[in-house]
């Protein structure tokens, strides 16, 4: 699978679209997962906006194409879209995923930082797959609130595949899968400092804190991604 079959979005949009747009991100780990998961691969390729979230993707672009691009993380997307709504005098955002506690903390922070924005949320069951009734309740909660922007935080690849399956039933201008950003913004998980982010090593403190959860991402996916990029370079 060629990394650059993906149509990367290199600049943050300056306004909301007139019709639904699905925004996702790709990093070395999600690239490797997508190689083995056709449904996830299709969801990423069919994204309306696909942002390079990870220094590995930035490096690959420079190494393979000689093109310098900027990392745009899920955290960047989240704040950017909130600021767009705020600049318009307000709007409605909906958070789907995570726990009730995390969602309430997000709501509390938004009330302080973006008081013009109305917030809705729904915490789905923590399970690999949803029943038809569970899925109906999720879509109903979104529909009843009528958000401008829907943020989905159910971890990759589950969140991207859920959005791809249900896009036709979602009424929102932007649907954005942002995973761990829910916890970062709520403060339940501390995001690495700007020092590590600027060095391109945001992954390192997270790996040190949660090696059991992140070992595959950093010790298997990253080397595999580097190998694929080197192989692509030699094949040019």
RODO-2510 file (C-alpha; in nm, 4 decimals, decimal comma):
residues 236
     n   res          X          Y          Z
     1     x     0,0000     0,0000     0,0000
     2     x     0,1432     0,3317    -0,1092
     3     x     0,1322     0,6045     0,1560
     4     x     0,0705     0,8764    -0,0970
     5     x    -0,2388     0,7172    -0,2422
     6     x    -0,3918     0,9129     0,0449
     7     x    -0,4942     1,2646    -0,0498
     8     x    -0,3467     1,4587     0,2410
     9     x    -0,4980     1,7915     0,3422
    10     x    -0,2087     2,0253     0,4152
    11     x    -0,3868     2,3380     0,5394
    12     x    -0,6556     2,3908     0,7990
    13     x    -0,9880     2,5008     0,6450
    14     x    -1,0868     2,8595     0,7116
    15     x    -1,4622     2,8054     0,7200
    16     x    -1,7280     2,5388     0,7631
    17     x    -1,8496     2,3589     0,4496
    18     x    -2,2049     2,3819     0,3183
    19     x    -2,2443     2,0041     0,3265
    20     x    -2,1082     1,7286     0,5492
    21     x    -1,7312     1,6835     0,5454
    22     x    -1,5525     1,3979     0,7190
    23     x    -1,2141     1,4943     0,8664
    24     x    -0,9642     1,2259     0,9738
    25     x    -0,5949     1,2077     1,0505
    26     x    -0,3248     0,9598     0,9521
    27     x    -0,0025     0,8707     1,1323
    28     x     0,2465     0,5845     1,0955
    29     x     0,0460     0,3558     1,3243
    30     x    -0,2883     0,4113     1,1503
    31     x    -0,1138     0,3617     0,8150
    32     x     0,0143     0,0219     0,9322
    33     x    -0,3240    -0,0787     1,0762
    34     x    -0,4933     0,0194     0,7496
    35     x    -0,2629    -0,2148     0,5567
    36     x    -0,4298    -0,5070     0,7360
    37     x    -0,7808    -0,3596     0,7735
    38     x    -0,9493    -0,2951     0,4378
    39     x    -1,2508    -0,1240     0,5966
    40     x    -1,0292     0,1187     0,7861
    41     x    -0,8175     0,1811     0,4761
    42     x    -1,1293     0,2666     0,2767
    43     x    -1,2526     0,5010     0,5504
    44     x    -0,9222     0,6926     0,5449
    45     x    -0,8968     0,7087     0,1657
    46     x    -1,2564     0,8331     0,1393
    47     x    -1,2049     1,1104     0,3956
    48     x    -1,3006     1,4539     0,2673
    49     x    -1,0159     1,5969     0,4738
    50     x    -0,7189     1,3809     0,5804
    51     x    -0,4532     1,5504     0,7872
    52     x    -0,0915     1,4407     0,8490
    53     x    -0,0847     1,3721     1,2233
    54     x     0,2622     1,2510     1,3056
    55     x     0,6237     1,3441     1,2441
    56     x     0,6624     1,0152     1,0563
    57     x     0,4218     1,1300     0,7843
    58     x     0,5957     1,4692     0,7704
    59     x     0,9328     1,2954     0,7334
    60     x     0,8015     1,0566     0,4668
    61     x     0,6722     1,3465     0,2580
    62     x     1,0127     1,5184     0,2673
    63     x     1,2078     1,1953     0,2129
    64     x     0,9979     1,0566    -0,0730
    65     x     0,8675     1,3668    -0,2465
    66     x     1,0968     1,6447    -0,1317
    67     x     0,7860     1,8211    -0,0040
    68     x     0,7829     1,9888     0,3352
    69     x     0,4487     1,9645     0,5118
    70     x     0,3319     2,0537     0,8597
    71     x     0,1951     1,8128     1,1162
    72     x    -0,1728     1,8808     1,1924
    73     x    -0,2912     1,6830     1,4930
    74     x    -0,6384     1,5955     1,6132
    75     x    -0,5833     1,8454     1,8935
    76     x    -0,5113     2,1151     1,6322
    77     x    -0,8300     2,0260     1,4437
    78     x    -1,0407     2,0366     1,7576
    79     x    -0,9315     2,3850     1,8632
    80     x    -0,9377     2,5163     1,5068
    81     x    -1,3004     2,4202     1,4504
    82     x    -1,4030     2,5554     1,7909
    83     x    -1,2400     2,8870     1,7016
    84     x    -1,4194     2,8972     1,3665
    85     x    -1,7551     2,8614     1,5424
    86     x    -1,6566     3,1163     1,8062
    87     x    -1,5561     3,3671     1,5372
    88     x    -1,9041     3,3321     1,3893
    89     x    -2,0662     3,4183     1,7201
    90     x    -2,1297     3,0612     1,8286
    91     x    -2,2689     2,7315     1,7142
    92     x    -2,3291     2,3769     1,8306
    93     x    -2,0821     2,0934     1,8836
    94     x    -2,1506     1,7361     1,9845
    95     x    -1,9069     1,4896     2,1439
    96     x    -1,9644     1,1199     2,0821
    97     x    -1,7499     0,8787     2,2804
    98     x    -1,5604     0,8459     2,6072
    99     x    -1,7103     0,8359     2,9577
   100     x    -1,9779     1,0595     3,1076
   101     x    -1,7188     1,2041     3,3462
   102     x    -1,4856     1,3007     3,0622
   103     x    -1,7694     1,4487     2,8589
   104     x    -1,8909     1,6609     3,1516
   105     x    -1,5358     1,7911     3,2021
   106     x    -1,5203     1,8841     2,8327
   107     x    -1,8520     2,0651     2,8654
   108     x    -1,7319     2,2554     3,1727
   109     x    -1,4111     2,3676     3,0011
   110     x    -1,5957     2,4763     2,6869
   111     x    -1,8349     2,6887     2,8927
   112     x    -1,5338     2,8821     3,0214
   113     x    -1,3286     2,9047     2,7017
   114     x    -1,6033     2,9195     2,4369
   115     x    -1,9221     3,0354     2,6122
   116     x    -2,0912     3,1116     2,2791
   117     x    -2,0804     2,7428     2,1789
   118     x    -2,3578     2,5042     2,2814
   119     x    -2,2424     2,1536     2,3739
   120     x    -2,4117     1,8170     2,3510
   121     x    -2,2669     1,4741     2,4192
   122     x    -2,3377     1,1034     2,4339
   123     x    -2,1342     0,8228     2,5922
   124     x    -2,1842     0,4994     2,3956
   125     x    -2,1161     0,1543     2,5441
   126     x    -1,7501     0,0545     2,5703
   127     x    -1,7517    -0,2448     2,3353
   128     x    -1,6025    -0,3447     1,9977
   129     x    -1,9326    -0,3376     1,8098
   130     x    -2,2697    -0,1732     1,8644
   131     x    -2,6092    -0,3360     1,8314
   132     x    -2,8674    -0,1820     1,5976
   133     x    -3,0491    -0,0353     1,8966
   134     x    -2,7311     0,1132     2,0441
   135     x    -2,6410     0,2638     1,7087
   136     x    -2,9931     0,4046     1,6720
   137     x    -2,9674     0,5780     2,0091
   138     x    -2,6316     0,7312     1,9153
   139     x    -2,7615     0,8684     1,5868
   140     x    -3,0837     0,9875     1,7519
   141     x    -2,8898     1,1820     2,0161
   142     x    -2,6850     1,3544     1,7439
   143     x    -2,9911     1,4256     1,5308
   144     x    -3,1921     1,5688     1,8224
   145     x    -2,9118     1,8097     1,9123
   146     x    -2,8410     1,9149     1,5523
   147     x    -2,4707     2,0058     1,5787
   148     x    -2,2633     2,2066     1,3350
   149     x    -1,9655     1,9887     1,4249
   150     x    -1,9564     1,6317     1,5508
   151     x    -1,6410     1,5186     1,7303
   152     x    -1,6026     1,1407     1,7568
   153     x    -1,3665     0,9939     2,0156
   154     x    -1,3883     0,6147     2,0205
   155     x    -1,0223     0,5380     1,9284
   156     x    -0,8941     0,4361     1,5860
   157     x    -0,9890     0,2460     1,3768
   158     x    -1,3293     0,2051     1,5429
   159     x    -1,4224     0,5740     1,5199
   160     x    -1,3289     0,6182     1,1529
   161     x    -1,5147     0,3029     1,0503
   162     x    -1,8231     0,4054     1,2506
   163     x    -1,8298     0,7466     1,0804
   164     x    -1,7863     0,5915     0,7343
   165     x    -2,0767     0,3520     0,7961
   166     x    -2,3101     0,6178     0,9318
   167     x    -2,2136     0,9283     0,7340
   168     x    -2,5376     0,9229     0,5357
   169     x    -2,7443     0,9466     0,8562
   170     x    -2,5449     1,2216     1,0271
   171     x    -2,6615     1,5807     0,9986
   172     x    -2,3602     1,7990     1,0701
   173     x    -2,1301     2,0167     0,8649
   174     x    -1,8114     1,8528     0,9889
   175     x    -1,7545     1,5095     1,1424
   176     x    -1,4116     1,4861     1,2980
   177     x    -1,2544     1,1707     1,4475
   178     x    -1,0104     1,2853     1,7153
   179     x    -0,9661     0,9949     1,9598
   180     x    -0,7451     1,0825     2,2565
   181     x    -0,8218     1,4543     2,2228
   182     x    -1,1309     1,4019     2,4384
   183     x    -0,9115     1,3048     2,7336
   184     x    -0,6514     1,5721     2,6621
   185     x    -0,9084     1,8505     2,6525
   186     x    -1,0948     1,7178     2,9561
   187     x    -0,7668     1,6955     3,1481
   188     x    -0,8152     1,3287     3,2392
   189     x    -0,4948     1,2539     3,0468
   190     x    -0,2170     1,5112     3,0371
   191     x    -0,0906     1,5950     2,6898
   192     x     0,2900     1,6091     2,6589
   193     x     0,4347     1,9580     2,6988
   194     x     0,5064     2,1927     2,4099
   195     x     0,8750     2,1087     2,4522
   196     x     0,8182     1,7501     2,3355
   197     x     0,5684     1,8579     2,0681
   198     x     0,8195     2,1047     1,9187
   199     x     1,0864     1,8333     1,9109
   200     x     0,8520     1,6020     1,7229
   201     x     0,8632     1,3606     2,0150
   202     x     0,5112     1,3974     2,1533
   203     x     0,4813     1,0183     2,1417
   204     x     0,7760     0,9587     2,3784
   205     x     0,6327     1,0774     2,7163
   206     x     0,3055     0,8995     2,6350
   207     x     0,4917     0,5762     2,5640
   208     x     0,6883     0,6036     2,8893
   209     x     0,3642     0,6507     3,0855
   210     x     0,1614     0,3814     2,9054
   211     x     0,4028     0,1245     2,7596
   212     x     0,1514    -0,1622     2,7751
   213     x    -0,1040     0,0251     2,5688
   214     x     0,1343     0,1917     2,3256
   215     x     0,4120    -0,0658     2,2756
   216     x     0,2710    -0,1971     1,9481
   217     x     0,2319     0,1517     1,8061
   218     x     0,5901     0,2512     1,8835
   219     x     0,7878    -0,0735     1,8678
   220     x     0,6133    -0,2439     1,5755
   221     x     0,4222     0,0089     1,3648
   222     x     0,6935     0,2754     1,3612
   223     x     0,9733     0,0441     1,2363
   224     x     0,7318    -0,1096     0,9841
   225     x     0,6393     0,2361     0,8564
   226     x     1,0046     0,3371     0,8230
   227     x     1,0784     0,0134     0,6346
   228     x     0,7908     0,0795     0,3928
   229     x     0,9112     0,4340     0,3283
   230     x     1,2687     0,3158     0,2639
   231     x     1,1426     0,0427     0,0325
   232     x     0,9324     0,2979    -0,1561
   233     x     1,2391     0,5215    -0,1918
   234     x     1,4491     0,2386    -0,3348
   235     x     1,1700     0,1520    -0,5768
   236     x     1,1506     0,5019    -0,7195
***
